[in-house]
Amino acid sequence: MGMTPREKEWSDRARRFLKVEAKRADVTYAELARRLNEHGLDETEASISSKLQRGTFAVTFFLACLAVLGLSGVELSDL
């Protein structure tokens, strides 16, 4: 079963947001993986690339990325 158009829209927004914020912080996918691993998540550069390319990932991954990128106070309008 595929995503509805609204689900796809939110997925795309979350994916773009993480990609932009990682770039803005000058954090590579390898560095992001290292930081996530330090917080107990089993991620690799390839797994992060795949998730962000697909645009589908768990909310736990999204929240952990926000934390390791030092993003607090994110507004939904930022997505």
PDB file of N, CA, C and O in Angstrom:
ATOM      1  N   MET A   1       0.837  -1.179   0.000  1.00  0.00           N
ATOM      2  CA  MET A   1       0.000   0.000   0.000  1.00  0.00           C
ATOM      3  C   MET A   1       0.885   1.245   0.000  1.00  0.00           C
ATOM      4  O   MET A   1       1.783   1.360   0.834  1.00  0.00           O
ATOM      5  N   GLY A   2       0.650   2.158  -0.903  1.00  0.00           N
ATOM      6  CA  GLY A   2       1.450   3.369  -1.026  1.00  0.00           C
ATOM      7  C   GLY A   2       0.953   4.480  -0.117  1.00  0.00           C
ATOM      8  O   GLY A   2      -0.053   4.354   0.581  1.00  0.00           O
ATOM      9  N   MET A   3       1.691   5.555  -0.154  1.00  0.00           N
ATOM     10  CA  MET A   3       1.332   6.723   0.647  1.00  0.00           C
ATOM     11  C   MET A   3       0.254   7.537  -0.053  1.00  0.00           C
ATOM     12  O   MET A   3       0.159   7.560  -1.280  1.00  0.00           O
ATOM     13  N   THR A   4      -0.550   8.200   0.760  1.00  0.00           N
ATOM     14  CA  THR A   4      -1.510   9.143   0.208  1.00  0.00           C
ATOM     15  C   THR A   4      -0.735  10.386  -0.231  1.00  0.00           C
ATOM     16  O   THR A   4       0.406  10.584   0.187  1.00  0.00           O
ATOM     17  N   PRO A   5      -1.337  11.209  -1.058  1.00  0.00           N
ATOM     18  CA  PRO A   5      -0.642  12.441  -1.466  1.00  0.00           C
ATOM     19  C   PRO A   5      -0.216  13.310  -0.277  1.00  0.00           C
ATOM     20  O   PRO A   5       0.867  13.894  -0.304  1.00  0.00           O
ATOM     21  N   ARG A   6      -1.043  13.403   0.758  1.00  0.00           N
ATOM     22  CA  ARG A   6      -0.686  14.218   1.928  1.00  0.00           C
ATOM     23  C   ARG A   6       0.476  13.588   2.695  1.00  0.00           C
ATOM     24  O   ARG A   6       1.366  14.296   3.166  1.00  0.00           O
ATOM     25  N   GLU A   7       0.470  12.261   2.821  1.00  0.00           N
ATOM     26  CA  GLU A   7       1.585  11.581   3.489  1.00  0.00           C
ATOM     27  C   GLU A   7       2.874  11.799   2.715  1.00  0.00           C
ATOM     28  O   GLU A   7       3.923  12.049   3.309  1.00  0.00           O
ATOM     29  N   LYS A   8       2.801  11.708   1.411  1.00  0.00           N
ATOM     30  CA  LYS A   8       3.971  11.925   0.552  1.00  0.00           C
ATOM     31  C   LYS A   8       4.487  13.358   0.718  1.00  0.00           C
ATOM     32  O   LYS A   8       5.696  13.583   0.775  1.00  0.00           O
ATOM     33  N   GLU A   9       3.573  14.317   0.795  1.00  0.00           N
ATOM     34  CA  GLU A   9       3.964  15.716   0.981  1.00  0.00           C
ATOM     35  C   GLU A   9       4.724  15.890   2.300  1.00  0.00           C
ATOM     36  O   GLU A   9       5.779  16.524   2.323  1.00  0.00           O
ATOM     37  N   TRP A  10       4.197  15.333   3.401  1.00  0.00           N
ATOM     38  CA  TRP A  10       4.870  15.456   4.698  1.00  0.00           C
ATOM     39  C   TRP A  10       6.202  14.725   4.699  1.00  0.00           C
ATOM     40  O   TRP A  10       7.179  15.207   5.272  1.00  0.00           O
ATOM     41  N   SER A  11       6.242  13.575   4.065  1.00  0.00           N
ATOM     42  CA  SER A  11       7.487  12.820   3.960  1.00  0.00           C
ATOM     43  C   SER A  11       8.546  13.635   3.225  1.00  0.00           C
ATOM     44  O   SER A  11       9.694  13.708   3.664  1.00  0.00           O
ATOM     45  N   ASP A  12       8.167  14.237   2.124  1.00  0.00           N
ATOM     46  CA  ASP A  12       9.092  15.064   1.343  1.00  0.00           C
ATOM     47  C   ASP A  12       9.566  16.273   2.144  1.00  0.00           C
ATOM     48  O   ASP A  12      10.738  16.643   2.078  1.00  0.00           O
ATOM     49  N   ARG A  13       8.670  16.880   2.888  1.00  0.00           N
ATOM     50  CA  ARG A  13       9.037  18.046   3.686  1.00  0.00           C
ATOM     51  C   ARG A  13      10.045  17.668   4.770  1.00  0.00           C
ATOM     52  O   ARG A  13      11.030  18.377   4.980  1.00  0.00           O
ATOM     53  N   ALA A  14       9.800  16.550   5.458  1.00  0.00           N
ATOM     54  CA  ALA A  14      10.718  16.111   6.517  1.00  0.00           C
ATOM     55  C   ALA A  14      12.076  15.750   5.927  1.00  0.00           C
ATOM     56  O   ALA A  14      13.109  16.093   6.500  1.00  0.00           O
ATOM     57  N   ARG A  15      12.085  15.065   4.795  1.00  0.00           N
ATOM     58  CA  ARG A  15      13.330  14.672   4.123  1.00  0.00           C
ATOM     59  C   ARG A  15      14.134  15.901   3.726  1.00  0.00           C
ATOM     60  O   ARG A  15      15.328  15.991   4.010  1.00  0.00           O
ATOM     61  N   ARG A  16      13.472  16.845   3.069  1.00  0.00           N
ATOM     62  CA  ARG A  16      14.169  18.068   2.647  1.00  0.00           C
ATOM     63  C   ARG A  16      14.703  18.847   3.841  1.00  0.00           C
ATOM     64  O   ARG A  16      15.817  19.369   3.799  1.00  0.00           O
ATOM     65  N   PHE A  17      13.914  18.924   4.900  1.00  0.00           N
ATOM     66  CA  PHE A  17      14.318  19.659   6.090  1.00  0.00           C
ATOM     67  C   PHE A  17      15.607  19.082   6.665  1.00  0.00           C
ATOM     68  O   PHE A  17      16.544  19.826   6.957  1.00  0.00           O
ATOM     69  N   LEU A  18      15.662  17.752   6.830  1.00  0.00           N
ATOM     70  CA  LEU A  18      16.867  17.139   7.385  1.00  0.00           C
ATOM     71  C   LEU A  18      18.071  17.343   6.481  1.00  0.00           C
ATOM     72  O   LEU A  18      19.169  17.619   6.963  1.00  0.00           O
ATOM     73  N   LYS A  19      17.877  17.210   5.186  1.00  0.00           N
ATOM     74  CA  LYS A  19      18.992  17.400   4.258  1.00  0.00           C
ATOM     75  C   LYS A  19      19.520  18.829   4.323  1.00  0.00           C
ATOM     76  O   LYS A  19      20.733  19.038   4.359  1.00  0.00           O
ATOM     77  N   VAL A  20      18.632  19.806   4.339  1.00  0.00           N
ATOM     78  CA  VAL A  20      19.034  21.214   4.386  1.00  0.00           C
ATOM     79  C   VAL A  20      19.729  21.525   5.700  1.00  0.00           C
ATOM     80  O   VAL A  20      20.762  22.193   5.708  1.00  0.00           O
ATOM     81  N   GLU A  21      19.178  21.052   6.811  1.00  0.00           N
ATOM     82  CA  GLU A  21      19.760  21.371   8.113  1.00  0.00           C
ATOM     83  C   GLU A  21      21.124  20.702   8.300  1.00  0.00           C
ATOM     84  O   GLU A  21      22.017  21.293   8.907  1.00  0.00           O
ATOM     85  N   ALA A  22      21.296  19.495   7.794  1.00  0.00           N
ATOM     86  CA  ALA A  22      22.609  18.847   7.872  1.00  0.00           C
ATOM     87  C   ALA A  22      23.625  19.634   7.049  1.00  0.00           C
ATOM     88  O   ALA A  22      24.758  19.845   7.481  1.00  0.00           O
ATOM     89  N   LYS A  23      23.211  20.061   5.869  1.00  0.00           N
ATOM     90  CA  LYS A  23      24.108  20.850   5.018  1.00  0.00           C
ATOM     91  C   LYS A  23      24.435  22.189   5.677  1.00  0.00           C
ATOM     92  O   LYS A  23      25.586  22.626   5.677  1.00  0.00           O
ATOM     93  N   ARG A  24      23.417  22.831   6.234  1.00  0.00           N
ATOM     94  CA  ARG A  24      23.614  24.121   6.904  1.00  0.00           C
ATOM     95  C   ARG A  24      24.597  23.987   8.071  1.00  0.00           C
ATOM     96  O   ARG A  24      25.395  24.888   8.328  1.00  0.00           O
ATOM     97  N   ALA A  25      24.529  22.853   8.770  1.00  0.00           N
ATOM     98  CA  ALA A  25      25.434  22.609   9.905  1.00  0.00           C
ATOM     99  C   ALA A  25      26.779  22.055   9.447  1.00  0.00           C
ATOM    100  O   ALA A  25      27.660  21.802  10.269  1.00  0.00           O
ATOM    101  N   ASP A  26      26.937  21.865   8.138  1.00  0.00           N
ATOM    102  CA  ASP A  26      28.157  21.297   7.567  1.00  0.00           C
ATOM    103  C   ASP A  26      28.453  19.916   8.154  1.00  0.00           C
ATOM    104  O   ASP A  26      29.588  19.591   8.501  1.00  0.00           O
ATOM    105  N   VAL A  27      27.380  19.114   8.254  1.00  0.00           N
ATOM    106  CA  VAL A  27      27.483  17.756   8.787  1.00  0.00           C
ATOM    107  C   VAL A  27      27.227  16.782   7.641  1.00  0.00           C
ATOM    108  O   VAL A  27      26.152  16.781   7.042  1.00  0.00           O
ATOM    109  N   THR A  28      28.224  15.959   7.346  1.00  0.00           N
ATOM    110  CA  THR A  28      28.075  14.943   6.304  1.00  0.00           C
ATOM    111  C   THR A  28      27.232  13.786   6.838  1.00  0.00           C
ATOM    112  O   THR A  28      26.989  13.687   8.041  1.00  0.00           O
ATOM    113  N   TYR A  29      26.794  12.921   5.940  1.00  0.00           N
ATOM    114  CA  TYR A  29      26.054  11.738   6.382  1.00  0.00           C
ATOM    115  C   TYR A  29      26.942  10.845   7.240  1.00  0.00           C
ATOM    116  O   TYR A  29      26.452  10.208   8.172  1.00  0.00           O
ATOM    117  N   ALA A  30      28.224  10.786   6.946  1.00  0.00           N
ATOM    118  CA  ALA A  30      29.157   9.991   7.761  1.00  0.00           C
ATOM    119  C   ALA A  30      29.237  10.564   9.181  1.00  0.00           C
ATOM    120  O   ALA A  30      29.222   9.817  10.160  1.00  0.00           O
ATOM    121  N   GLU A  31      29.323  11.887   9.283  1.00  0.00           N
ATOM    122  CA  GLU A  31      29.363  12.534  10.595  1.00  0.00           C
ATOM    123  C   GLU A  31      28.037  12.382  11.317  1.00  0.00           C
ATOM    124  O   GLU A  31      28.015  12.174  12.530  1.00  0.00           O
ATOM    125  N   LEU A  32      26.944  12.481  10.599  1.00  0.00           N
ATOM    126  CA  LEU A  32      25.629  12.287  11.197  1.00  0.00           C
ATOM    127  C   LEU A  32      25.512  10.871  11.749  1.00  0.00           C
ATOM    128  O   LEU A  32      24.995  10.670  12.848  1.00  0.00           O
ATOM    129  N   ALA A  33      25.991   9.894  10.991  1.00  0.00           N
ATOM    130  CA  ALA A  33      25.975   8.498  11.456  1.00  0.00           C
ATOM    131  C   ALA A  33      26.799   8.345  12.729  1.00  0.00           C
ATOM    132  O   ALA A  33      26.379   7.674  13.672  1.00  0.00           O
ATOM    133  N   ARG A  34      27.972   8.970  12.752  1.00  0.00           N
ATOM    134  CA  ARG A  34      28.829   8.888  13.939  1.00  0.00           C
ATOM    135  C   ARG A  34      28.110   9.456  15.155  1.00  0.00           C
ATOM    136  O   ARG A  34      28.122   8.856  16.230  1.00  0.00           O
ATOM    137  N   ARG A  35      27.488  10.608  14.982  1.00  0.00           N
ATOM    138  CA  ARG A  35      26.769  11.242  16.092  1.00  0.00           C
ATOM    139  C   ARG A  35      25.587  10.392  16.551  1.00  0.00           C
ATOM    140  O   ARG A  35      25.347  10.246  17.749  1.00  0.00           O
ATOM    141  N   LEU A  36      24.854   9.834  15.592  1.00  0.00           N
ATOM    142  CA  LEU A  36      23.717   8.984  15.955  1.00  0.00           C
ATOM    143  C   LEU A  36      24.175   7.726  16.674  1.00  0.00           C
ATOM    144  O   LEU A  36      23.526   7.267  17.614  1.00  0.00           O
ATOM    145  N   ASN A  37      25.305   7.167  16.227  1.00  0.00           N
ATOM    146  CA  ASN A  37      25.855   5.985  16.899  1.00  0.00           C
ATOM    147  C   ASN A  37      26.224   6.296  18.343  1.00  0.00           C
ATOM    148  O   ASN A  37      26.034   5.461  19.228  1.00  0.00           O
ATOM    149  N   GLU A  38      26.749   7.492  18.584  1.00  0.00           N
ATOM    150  CA  GLU A  38      27.089   7.893  19.952  1.00  0.00           C
ATOM    151  C   GLU A  38      25.855   7.936  20.846  1.00  0.00           C
ATOM    152  O   GLU A  38      25.964   7.814  22.066  1.00  0.00           O
ATOM    153  N   HIS A  39      24.689   8.109  20.245  1.00  0.00           N
ATOM    154  CA  HIS A  39      23.433   8.156  20.986  1.00  0.00           C
ATOM    155  C   HIS A  39      22.686   6.823  20.939  1.00  0.00           C
ATOM    156  O   HIS A  39      21.509   6.751  21.293  1.00  0.00           O
ATOM    157  N   GLY A  40      23.372   5.779  20.504  1.00  0.00           N
ATOM    158  CA  GLY A  40      22.788   4.442  20.549  1.00  0.00           C
ATOM    159  C   GLY A  40      21.996   4.009  19.341  1.00  0.00           C
ATOM    160  O   GLY A  40      21.385   2.941  19.364  1.00  0.00           O
ATOM    161  N   LEU A  41      21.983   4.802  18.287  1.00  0.00           N
ATOM    162  CA  LEU A  41      21.294   4.392  17.068  1.00  0.00           C
ATOM    163  C   LEU A  41      22.295   3.736  16.131  1.00  0.00           C
ATOM    164  O   LEU A  41      23.408   4.234  15.957  1.00  0.00           O
ATOM    165  N   ASP A  42      21.909   2.641  15.540  1.00  0.00           N
ATOM    166  CA  ASP A  42      22.782   1.884  14.648  1.00  0.00           C
ATOM    167  C   ASP A  42      22.580   2.379  13.217  1.00  0.00           C
ATOM    168  O   ASP A  42      21.776   1.823  12.468  1.00  0.00           O
ATOM    169  N   GLU A  43      23.306   3.415  12.850  1.00  0.00           N
ATOM    170  CA  GLU A  43      23.186   3.999  11.514  1.00  0.00           C
ATOM    171  C   GLU A  43      24.546   4.049  10.839  1.00  0.00           C
ATOM    172  O   GLU A  43      25.585   4.115  11.496  1.00  0.00           O
ATOM    173  N   THR A  44      24.516   4.015   9.527  1.00  0.00           N
ATOM    174  CA  THR A  44      25.719   4.159   8.715  1.00  0.00           C
ATOM    175  C   THR A  44      25.471   5.291   7.721  1.00  0.00           C
ATOM    176  O   THR A  44      24.342   5.751   7.544  1.00  0.00           O
ATOM    177  N   GLU A  45      26.531   5.719   7.090  1.00  0.00           N
ATOM    178  CA  GLU A  45      26.378   6.727   6.042  1.00  0.00           C
ATOM    179  C   GLU A  45      25.399   6.240   4.975  1.00  0.00           C
ATOM    180  O   GLU A  45      24.549   6.998   4.508  1.00  0.00           O
ATOM    181  N   ALA A  46      25.526   4.961   4.593  1.00  0.00           N
ATOM    182  CA  ALA A  46      24.655   4.395   3.557  1.00  0.00           C
ATOM    183  C   ALA A  46      23.201   4.314   4.019  1.00  0.00           C
ATOM    184  O   ALA A  46      22.290   4.581   3.235  1.00  0.00           O
ATOM    185  N   SER A  47      22.972   3.950   5.286  1.00  0.00           N
ATOM    186  CA  SER A  47      21.585   3.838   5.765  1.00  0.00           C
ATOM    187  C   SER A  47      20.920   5.208   5.823  1.00  0.00           C
ATOM    188  O   SER A  47      19.735   5.342   5.519  1.00  0.00           O
ATOM    189  N   ILE A  48      21.682   6.219   6.213  1.00  0.00           N
ATOM    190  CA  ILE A  48      21.134   7.577   6.265  1.00  0.00           C
ATOM    191  C   ILE A  48      20.835   8.067   4.854  1.00  0.00           C
ATOM    192  O   ILE A  48      19.771   8.634   4.604  1.00  0.00           O
ATOM    193  N   SER A  49      21.756   7.855   3.945  1.00  0.00           N
ATOM    194  CA  SER A  49      21.548   8.255   2.558  1.00  0.00           C
ATOM    195  C   SER A  49      20.291   7.599   1.990  1.00  0.00           C
ATOM    196  O   SER A  49      19.488   8.251   1.322  1.00  0.00           O
ATOM    197  N   SER A  50      20.131   6.318   2.260  1.00  0.00           N
ATOM    198  CA  SER A  50      18.972   5.581   1.764  1.00  0.00           C
ATOM    199  C   SER A  50      17.673   6.131   2.340  1.00  0.00           C
ATOM    200  O   SER A  50      16.703   6.329   1.609  1.00  0.00           O
ATOM    201  N   LYS A  51      17.652   6.378   3.645  1.00  0.00           N
ATOM    202  CA  LYS A  51      16.445   6.913   4.280  1.00  0.00           C
ATOM    203  C   LYS A  51      16.081   8.277   3.713  1.00  0.00           C
ATOM    204  O   LYS A  51      14.915   8.548   3.427  1.00  0.00           O
ATOM    205  N   LEU A  52      17.077   9.126   3.554  1.00  0.00           N
ATOM    206  CA  LEU A  52      16.795  10.468   3.057  1.00  0.00           C
ATOM    207  C   LEU A  52      16.460  10.476   1.568  1.00  0.00           C
ATOM    208  O   LEU A  52      15.737  11.353   1.096  1.00  0.00           O
ATOM    209  N   GLN A  53      16.979   9.512   0.838  1.00  0.00           N
ATOM    210  CA  GLN A  53      16.627   9.400  -0.578  1.00  0.00           C
ATOM    211  C   GLN A  53      15.180   8.909  -0.720  1.00  0.00           C
ATOM    212  O   GLN A  53      14.413   9.429  -1.530  1.00  0.00           O
ATOM    213  N   ARG A  54      14.823   7.899   0.082  1.00  0.00           N
ATOM    214  CA  ARG A  54      13.459   7.363   0.057  1.00  0.00           C
ATOM    215  C   ARG A  54      12.458   8.359   0.613  1.00  0.00           C
ATOM    216  O   ARG A  54      11.338   8.491   0.118  1.00  0.00           O
ATOM    217  N   GLY A  55      12.895   9.063   1.665  1.00  0.00           N
ATOM    218  CA  GLY A  55      11.991   9.986   2.335  1.00  0.00           C
ATOM    219  C   GLY A  55      11.097   9.304   3.343  1.00  0.00           C
ATOM    220  O   GLY A  55      10.123   9.893   3.813  1.00  0.00           O
ATOM    221  N   THR A  56      11.421   8.056   3.683  1.00  0.00           N
ATOM    222  CA  THR A  56      10.632   7.355   4.695  1.00  0.00           C
ATOM    223  C   THR A  56      11.557   6.904   5.810  1.00  0.00           C
ATOM    224  O   THR A  56      12.556   6.222   5.584  1.00  0.00           O
ATOM    225  N   PHE A  57      11.194   7.307   7.022  1.00  0.00           N
ATOM    226  CA  PHE A  57      11.975   6.931   8.194  1.00  0.00           C
ATOM    227  C   PHE A  57      11.105   7.116   9.416  1.00  0.00           C
ATOM    228  O   PHE A  57      10.107   7.836   9.394  1.00  0.00           O
ATOM    229  N   ALA A  58      11.509   6.446  10.488  1.00  0.00           N
ATOM    230  CA  ALA A  58      10.757   6.512  11.742  1.00  0.00           C
ATOM    231  C   ALA A  58      10.896   7.890  12.372  1.00  0.00           C
ATOM    232  O   ALA A  58      11.887   8.591  12.166  1.00  0.00           O
ATOM    233  N   VAL A  59       9.902   8.254  13.126  1.00  0.00           N
ATOM    234  CA  VAL A  59       9.954   9.531  13.834  1.00  0.00           C
ATOM    235  C   VAL A  59      11.116   9.538  14.826  1.00  0.00           C
ATOM    236  O   VAL A  59      11.664  10.600  15.121  1.00  0.00           O
ATOM    237  N   THR A  60      11.503   8.366  15.345  1.00  0.00           N
ATOM    238  CA  THR A  60      12.643   8.305  16.264  1.00  0.00           C
ATOM    239  C   THR A  60      13.920   8.730  15.547  1.00  0.00           C
ATOM    240  O   THR A  60      14.753   9.422  16.132  1.00  0.00           O
ATOM    241  N   PHE A  61      14.085   8.330  14.296  1.00  0.00           N
ATOM    242  CA  PHE A  61      15.240   8.744  13.507  1.00  0.00           C
ATOM    243  C   PHE A  61      15.208  10.257  13.306  1.00  0.00           C
ATOM    244  O   PHE A  61      16.225  10.928  13.486  1.00  0.00           O
ATOM    245  N   PHE A  62      14.056  10.792  12.939  1.00  0.00           N
ATOM    246  CA  PHE A  62      13.903  12.229  12.709  1.00  0.00           C
ATOM    247  C   PHE A  62      14.244  13.020  13.973  1.00  0.00           C
ATOM    248  O   PHE A  62      15.002  13.989  13.916  1.00  0.00           O
ATOM    249  N   LEU A  63      13.689  12.611  15.104  1.00  0.00           N
ATOM    250  CA  LEU A  63      13.941  13.322  16.357  1.00  0.00           C
ATOM    251  C   LEU A  63      15.402  13.204  16.785  1.00  0.00           C
ATOM    252  O   LEU A  63      15.982  14.171  17.280  1.00  0.00           O
ATOM    253  N   ALA A  64      15.999  12.030  16.598  1.00  0.00           N
ATOM    254  CA  ALA A  64      17.415  11.863  16.940  1.00  0.00           C
ATOM    255  C   ALA A  64      18.282  12.755  16.067  1.00  0.00           C
ATOM    256  O   ALA A  64      19.255  13.332  16.552  1.00  0.00           O
ATOM    257  N   CYS A  65      17.950  12.877  14.795  1.00  0.00           N
ATOM    258  CA  CYS A  65      18.701  13.770  13.907  1.00  0.00           C
ATOM    259  C   CYS A  65      18.586  15.213  14.372  1.00  0.00           C
ATOM    260  O   CYS A  65      19.576  15.946  14.386  1.00  0.00           O
ATOM    261  N   LEU A  66      17.383  15.623  14.752  1.00  0.00           N
ATOM    262  CA  LEU A  66      17.210  16.979  15.269  1.00  0.00           C
ATOM    263  C   LEU A  66      18.115  17.199  16.473  1.00  0.00           C
ATOM    264  O   LEU A  66      18.762  18.239  16.594  1.00  0.00           O
ATOM    265  N   ALA A  67      18.153  16.212  17.359  1.00  0.00           N
ATOM    266  CA  ALA A  67      18.961  16.336  18.581  1.00  0.00           C
ATOM    267  C   ALA A  67      20.445  16.429  18.268  1.00  0.00           C
ATOM    268  O   ALA A  67      21.128  17.307  18.796  1.00  0.00           O
ATOM    269  N   VAL A  68      20.959  15.547  17.421  1.00  0.00           N
ATOM    270  CA  VAL A  68      22.405  15.544  17.171  1.00  0.00           C
ATOM    271  C   VAL A  68      22.846  16.702  16.285  1.00  0.00           C
ATOM    272  O   VAL A  68      24.026  17.052  16.261  1.00  0.00           O
ATOM    273  N   LEU A  69      21.904  17.297  15.558  1.00  0.00           N
ATOM    274  CA  LEU A  69      22.220  18.490  14.783  1.00  0.00           C
ATOM    275  C   LEU A  69      22.067  19.751  15.625  1.00  0.00           C
ATOM    276  O   LEU A  69      22.355  20.854  15.161  1.00  0.00           O
ATOM    277  N   GLY A  70      21.612  19.582  16.866  1.00  0.00           N
ATOM    278  CA  GLY A  70      21.481  20.716  17.779  1.00  0.00           C
ATOM    279  C   GLY A  70      20.308  21.615  17.449  1.00  0.00           C
ATOM    280  O   GLY A  70      20.336  22.815  17.722  1.00  0.00           O
ATOM    281  N   LEU A  71      19.275  21.028  16.860  1.00  0.00           N
ATOM    282  CA  LEU A  71      18.112  21.813  16.476  1.00  0.00           C
ATOM    283  C   LEU A  71      17.040  21.717  17.562  1.00  0.00           C
ATOM    284  O   LEU A  71      16.486  20.646  17.810  1.00  0.00           O
ATOM    285  N   SER A  72      16.765  22.825  18.188  1.00  0.00           N
ATOM    286  CA  SER A  72      15.703  22.850  19.183  1.00  0.00           C
ATOM    287  C   SER A  72      14.701  23.920  18.782  1.00  0.00           C
ATOM    288  O   SER A  72      15.036  24.868  18.072  1.00  0.00           O
ATOM    289  N   GLY A  73      13.511  23.763  19.231  1.00  0.00           N
ATOM    290  CA  GLY A  73      12.486  24.751  18.912  1.00  0.00           C
ATOM    291  C   GLY A  73      12.096  24.772  17.454  1.00  0.00           C
ATOM    292  O   GLY A  73      11.784  25.831  16.911  1.00  0.00           O
ATOM    293  N   VAL A  74      12.108  23.613  16.808  1.00  0.00           N
ATOM    294  CA  VAL A  74      11.717  23.544  15.392  1.00  0.00           C
ATOM    295  C   VAL A  74      10.205  23.736  15.294  1.00  0.00           C
ATOM    296  O   VAL A  74       9.435  23.069  15.986  1.00  0.00           O
ATOM    297  N   GLU A  75       9.801  24.643  14.437  1.00  0.00           N
ATOM    298  CA  GLU A  75       8.397  24.916  14.192  1.00  0.00           C
ATOM    299  C   GLU A  75       7.915  24.092  13.002  1.00  0.00           C
ATOM    300  O   GLU A  75       8.664  23.889  12.046  1.00  0.00           O
ATOM    301  N   LEU A  76       6.683  23.621  13.052  1.00  0.00           N
ATOM    302  CA  LEU A  76       6.153  22.865  11.924  1.00  0.00           C
ATOM    303  C   LEU A  76       6.200  23.692  10.645  1.00  0.00           C
ATOM    304  O   LEU A  76       6.339  23.141   9.553  1.00  0.00           O
ATOM    305  N   SER A  77       6.089  24.974  10.772  1.00  0.00           N
ATOM    306  CA  SER A  77       6.147  25.823   9.577  1.00  0.00           C
ATOM    307  C   SER A  77       7.552  25.811   8.959  1.00  0.00           C
ATOM    308  O   SER A  77       7.729  26.198   7.804  1.00  0.00           O
ATOM    309  N   ASP A  78       8.564  25.356   9.747  1.00  0.00           N
ATOM    310  CA  ASP A  78       9.917  25.242   9.202  1.00  0.00           C
ATOM    311  C   ASP A  78      10.044  24.064   8.248  1.00  0.00           C
ATOM    312  O   ASP A  78      10.948  24.023   7.414  1.00  0.00           O
ATOM    313  N   LEU A  79       9.135  23.111   8.376  1.00  0.00           N
ATOM    314  CA  LEU A  79       9.209  21.909   7.538  1.00  0.00           C
ATOM    315  C   LEU A  79       8.688  22.168   6.158  1.00  0.00           C
ATOM    316  O   LEU A  79       8.677  21.264   5.323  1.00  0.00           O
TER     317      LEU A  79
END
